[in-house]
Amino acid sequence: MHTEPHSNAAEVARLAESRALKAFAAVALVMAAVFVAYWPTSVSMVETWARSESYKHCFLVVPAVLWFVWQSRARLAAAPTAPWWPALIPLAGTGALWLTGELASALAPAQWALVLTVPLAVLALYGIHWARILAFPLAFLLFAVPFGEALTPTLIDWTADFTVAALSAVGVPVFREGQHFVIPSGRWSVVEACSGIRYLMASVVVGVLYAWTLYRSPVRRALFIGAAIVVPIFANWMRAFLIVMIGHLSSNRLAVGVDHFIYGWVFFGIVIGLMFWIGTHWREDHAAEPDGAEGGALGPVATADARILPSMAMLAAVVVLVVAGPLAAKALQGMTDQRPLQPAVVQAAGAWTVGPQPAVTWSPVLEGETATQVLNFSRDGAAVTVVVGWYRDQQQGRELVSSMNRVLPEESGPSVQIARGSVAARFGADAATVRTATVRHEGKRLRIWHFYWMDGRIETSDTRAKLSLALDRLLARSDTSAWVAIFAEAESDAEGDRLLSDFAREMGPSLNAAFAATSAR
């Protein structure tokens, strides 16, 4: 008789732990099922993590999410569950977003759709209470998406601006041309590796984890996350300035080789370490989560109504919405234009004639193009070259709109880009906006216009181009399109734009006719 209370307590504890484990398993199973359902997208994310130094932190995201779910397992087991039917609407939206990204060979929309599907599936299957408990872990899963590289050009500009201004402030003469500048001791360039995007992304991810773990106040959390964004940007500016100054003062004996990166990481580590150390002075991890987030506020852990199995009707609805996209994508495979591509001849027009190859040989960096054309024209001694990279039957790794298609290679080399922008132009009677770049190549200054040609029009928006490709796939139309660059040697951007503007106005109709003929073949 004296052992009965102890036995009851042990049984309650055993049931509580069993339900807690089942709750953890339920969430982990939802995550695994979604990642498997969208398997090609899952693989693309991991490949990006492995390929880019900016996203090595992403390997920690899923384990961190599972750890937070594990920490919340008792609270989940104590919380009531009930399917939340309104979640099916946004869940259908993420399925449509994934299908659009897949049809357009656009990784980012498909990857965002994948990670957004996980919290929506949990919300639909288990309801509001579980979604509240898992709000942070499921939101943290968004960091699994390799995003942020779009900020790189802006960060490069900011770093170059600060470095040049700081050098001038300390009395070092500077001549700047784009992201490249010359000081008395040598030439320096702010390239992609100097943008600080790696520092920024790593700081934000660790900063969010740190703020959520050590603080309870929303204000303190927001302030620390804000610091995790701002501090690495300023730290990278100072890092770039100090590296140039060390090189300058040491006559380029220091901070110009491997130690360039060592000094950068050491300085960044010290700054971020100080930020975290200062943050400990306001830590609140000894306090409970606000708003009754502890398990006891949700009721006894071993309550009989703590159901783990989801509603079968809701489970069926979620499964249908999740697998509908992959099934539709598979059904549309093989419906792309797989004809051999034969570029049409571009006829000279106006005062332009088919000219000899110019002394300067430049071409964009394109990946996976189906065919390439290089066309040379001349007028009154002025030479213009047109480079066309054709794409058909586009798939991942060989699509028109890709971060791999660019004016110059990502690595720093003898050719440098000193300006970029856009300009309004006329191709015959058709008005269009084209992207511009100014490049120093083989000792020459080149003015370049570049754009996409698709469906008989000029396009410069990556988003619109990707949506157009998705629509072509959905309607089983030809996806033939081209990456086009028109360039000429010029002493100034204004001179180059005048020459290219004359060429586009006179040769535009001929180019468009040849492009349309190529697409129709």
N, C-alpha and C positions, 0 to 999 in steps of 0.2 A: 504494500500500500504506500510505503514511503517513496517508492521509485516512480509512481505514476506521474506526478508533476514533471519530474525530470524527463520522462519518456515523452510526454506531450510537448514539452519545450523543444526536445531534440527533433521530434517529428515536424513541428512547425518550422524549425530552422531548416530541416532538410527540404521540405516543400518549398520554402522561400528561395533557397539556393537553386533548386531545380527550375523554378519558374524564372528566376533571374538568368540562368544559363539559356533557357529557351528564348527569352526575350532578346538576349544578345545574338543568339543564333538566327532569330527571325530577321533582325536588321542586317546581319552579315550576309544572309541568304539573298535578301532583296538586292543588296549591293552587287553580289556576285552574279546574280541573274541578269541584271541590267548590263553589266560589263560584258557578259558573254553574249547577250542578245545583240549588242552593238560591237561585236568583236573586232571588225576592221578598224573602227574608230579607237577602241582601246589600244590596239597595237600601234596605231599612229601616234598616240599620246606617248607611249613608252619609248618609241623610237625617237621622238623629239626630245624627251628627257635625256636619253643616252647621247644624242648627237650634239646638243647645245649645252655649253657650260652655264648658260643663263638659267637652265631649268633643272639642274641636278637636285635642287631642294624638293622637286616634285616627287621624287622617290620616297620621301618621308611622309607625304600627305595621307595616303591611304592607311598606312600603319598608325599614324596619329589619330585618324578618324576612328579606326577600330578600337584604339586604346580609350578614347573618350566614350565611345559607346559601351565598352566594357565597364568603365567606371560608373556608368549610369544604369547598369543592368538591373539593380535592385529597385530603382525608381521606376523603371519601365514596367517591371513585373507588378508593382503596386498600382500603376495607373490603369484606369479603365480603357478598353479599346472598343472602337466602333467605326465602321467604314465611313469615310467622309466623301460623299458622292460629288460635291462640287469640284474636288481635285481632279476629276476626270477631264474637265475642260482644259486647264493648262497642260495636263498630261498629253492630251491630243495635240496641243500646240507644240510641245517639245518633240513629239513624233514627226510632225510636219516639218519642223525646223531641221531635224536630223535628215529627213529625206531630201530636203532642199539642199543641204550641205553635201550630201552624198552624190546627188545628181550633178551638182555644180563642181564636184571635186574640190570643195572648200572645207578644209580641215576644221577651222575655227568654229563655224556654226554647228557642225556635227559633234564636236567635242563639248561645246557648251550644252547642247541638247542632251548629251549622255549624262553629264554630271547633274544637270537640273532634273533629269528623270528620277534619280535616286530619291531625293527628298519628297518629290511629288508622289512617288509610288508608296513611300512610307506613310505619308499623310493620307492617301486614299485608302490604304489597307488597314491602318491602325488608328487613324483619327487625330484630332487636335491635341490631346494630352501627350501622346508620344511625340508629335511634331514639336511641341514646346520644349520637352525635355531634351530632344536631339537637335534643337535649333542651331547651336554652335557647331557641333561636329559635322552636321550635314552642310552647313554654310561653309565650313572650312574646306570641305571637299572641292569647292570651286577652285582652290589653288592647284588642283591637279591639272587644270587646263593651262597649257603653256602660253600664256598671254603676256603682253607688255612690250614686245619687240617693236610695236608701232611707235613707241615713245622714243626709240633710239635716235632718229634724226633730230628730234627736239633736244634731247639730252646732249647730243654732240654739239649742237649750236650753242646751248647754254654753257657747256664746258669751255668751248673755244672763246666765247664772249668773256667769261670770267678770267680765263688764263691770260688773254691779251690785255684786258683791263688791269689785272694785277701786275703784270710785267711792266706796263706803262707807268703804273703808280709807284713802282720801286725804281724807276729810272732806266729800265732796259728798253732800248729802241726796238720797235716791232714793226715789221711790214706784214700785213695779213692779206691773204687771198683765199676766201672761203674758210674752210677748216684747216688751212695750212698757213703757217707763218714762219718768218725768218727773223732771227735775232743775231747779234754779232758772232755768236759762237756756233751757229748752225741752223738747220732747218728742222721744224717740228710739224707734226700733223696730229690732229685729233680724229682718230679713226673709231670704228665701232667698238673696239675693245676698250677704248677710253671713255665711252659714253656713261659708264657707271650703272648700266641696266642690271648687271649681275649683282652688284652691291645692293641696288634698290630692291630687287625682287627677293633676295635672301633676307634682307632686313625686314621687309614687310611681313613675310611669312613667319619668321621667328618672332617679330614684334607682336603680331596678332596672338600667337600662342602664349607669349610672355604676358601680355595684357590680360588675356582671359584667365590665365592661371593665377596671377598674383593679385589682381584687382577684382573688386566686386562692384564698385561704383561705375555706372555707365560713363560718367564724365571722365574719370581717371583712365578708363579703358580707351575712350576716344582720344584723349590727349596723348597717351603713349603711342597709340597707333599713328596719330598724326606726326609725332616725333620720329617714328620709325620710317616715315615717308620723307620727311624734310631733311633729317640729319644726314642720311647717306648721300643725298644730292649735294649738300654743301660740302660734305667730306670728300666727295669725288672731285669737286672743283678745287679744293685745297690740295688734294693729292696730285692732280694734274699740274697745278702751279708749282708745287714744291719739287716735283720730278724735273720740270724744266729748269728751275732755279739750281737744283743740285747739279744737273748736267752742265748748265752754263758756268757756274762757279768752279766746277772741277775740270773745265775745258773738255767736257764730254768723256771724262774717264769713268764717271759714276752715273748710274740711273739711265743708261742707254742700252743695256743688254738684258740678260735675264733678271738682273737686280732691279730693272725698271718695274717688273711685275712684283718682285719680292717686296720692294719698298711700298708699292701701292697696297698690297694685301696687309702688310704689317701696320701701315698707317690706318687703313680702314678698320682692321681688327681692334686697334687701340681706341679709336673713336666710338665704335659700336659697343665695345666692352664698357667704356665709360658711361654710355647712355643707359645700358642695362644696370650698371652699378648704381647710378643716380636714381633709377627707377625703383630700386629696392627700398629707398627711404620712405616710400608711400605705399608699401605693399599691404594688402588686405587679405591675404590668403588664409589667415587665421579665422576670418569671419565666414558665416554661412552665406550661400547665395541668396539674394533678395527674392521677394515675391513668392515665398513658399516653394522654392525650387528643390528643397530637400525631400527625400522620399517620404518621411513621416507626414508631410503636409498633404500627401495624396491618399493617405489611408493605410491600413495595415498591409504589410507586404504579402501576407498569406491569405488575403481575401479570396473567397471562392469565385468571385466574378472577374478575377484577373485573367482574361482570356488571351491566349497567345495566337491561336489559330485564327487567320482572317476569315471574313465572310467569303464563302465560295463564289457568290455572285460577283462581289467586288474583285476577287482574285481573277476570275475569268475576264472581267472587263479590263483590268490592268494588263493582263497578258496579251489580250487582243490589241490594245493600243500600243504596247511596247513592240510587239513583233510585226505589226502592220507595216512599219517603215522598212525594215530589212527584207520582208517578203516582197514589197512593191519594188524595192531597188533590184532585187534578184530577177524579178519578172521583166524589168526594163533593160537588164544587161543583154548585150548582143544586138540591141536595136540602134546602135550608133552608126555613123557613116564610116564604113571601113573600105571605101573605094581608094585605090591608089591616087595620090595627089599629084597633079601635073600643073605647075604654075604657068599662067598665060604670059605672053610677051607684052611688055609695056611699051606702047608706041610714043615716040617723042612728039611734043606738041608745042605750039607757039614758036618762040625763038630758040627753044632748047633742042639740042641734038644729042644723040647717043655719043657720049664722050669716052675718052680713054680713062683708065683707072687712075685716080689721083695719087699724088705722092704720099698722102697720109692714108694708112690702112687701119681703120678702127672698126670694130663691130661689137654689138652688145653681147652680154653673157646670157645665152638662152639655154634652157634644158629641155630635152625631149621633143624638140620641134620635128615635125614630119618632113619639112623641106625648107630650104633657105634660098633666097634670091638676093643677089647684090647687083644693083643697077647704078650705072654711072652716066651722068648727063652734064653737059657744059653749055655755056652761053657767054659769048664775049669774054672768053678767058676765065670765067668763074666756073668752078666745078661743084656739083652737088651729088652726093651719093645717097641711094635709098637701100636700106637693108630690111628685108622682110623675112620674118620667121613664121612659117605656116604651121598651123595646128589642126589636126583632124582626128576623130576618134579619141578624144581627150580622156585620160585616166590620171590617177595620182602619179606624180613624177613626170608627166608629159602633158601639162595643161597650160593654156595661154596665160592665165593669171596665177602667178606663183612668185613667192619671195625669192626664188632662185633666178628669176629673169630680171636682169638689172643692167644698168648702163655700164658699170664697171664691176670687176670682181670684188668680193667682200674683203679679201686680203689687201693690205696696202701694197702698192707696186709702183712702177715708174709712171703709170698714168694716174692722174688725180682729178677728182671732180671738184671744181671750185665754186660752182653755183648751181642752183636748181630752182624751178618755179613753173609757171604756166603762162601762156600767151594766147590771145584770140587770133584766129587765122581764118582765111577763106580758101577752100579747095574748090576752085571754079566758082559757082554761085552759092555753094553751101558753106555756111558759117560753122565753125567748130573751135573748141578750145583744146590745145595740145600741151603736153608737159614739155618742159625745157630743161636742158642741162648744159653746162659749160665745162669742158674737159681739157686738160693739158695732156696731150698724147704725142709721143715721139718729138717733143720740143715744139709742137704746134698747138695753137689754141683753136678748139673746135666748138662750134655752136650746134647743138643737137635738139631736134624736135622728136618726140616719140609718143606713140599712142597705140591703141588697139583698133583694128578694123574688124567689124563683125556685122553681119546682116545688112551690108550696104551703108554703114554709118561709122563715124569716128567716135570712139569712146575712151575716156580717161578714168572713169570711176571703176575701181576694182569691184565694188559691191554690185553696181548695175551689170557689169560684165559677167559676174558669177551668176546673178539671177537670170540673165539672158541664156547662159549655158544650161542652167537647170530647166528653164522652159523648153529649150531645144530638146533636151533629153526626154522630158515629160511628153512632148508632142511628137517624139520620134523624128525630129527634123535634123538636117545636117548641122554639125557643130563647127564647121570649117570657119576659121578666123585667123587673124594674123597679128603679130607684134611688129610694129613698123617704126623704123627710125630714119629720119632724113637729116643729114648733117653736111656742114661745109666749114672750111677753114675761114676764120674771121678774126680781126684784131680786137673787135669789141662785140658785146652782145647785141647792141643796136644794129651794127653792120651785118651781123649774121642773121638777125631776124628779118632785116629788109630783104636779103638775098633769098632766104627760105620762104618768105612771104610771096615774093615774085614767083618762085618755083611752084609753090602750092596753088597759087591762083591760076597759073597757066597749065600746069601738069596735073592738077587735081582730077579733072574729069577723065583723063587717060588712065591715071592710077586706079580710080574707082572702077572703070570699065574692066580693066585687067583683073582686078581683085574679084569682081563679081563673076567674071568668066571662070576664074580658078575655082571659086566656091561651087559653081554649077557643074563642074566637070566630075 
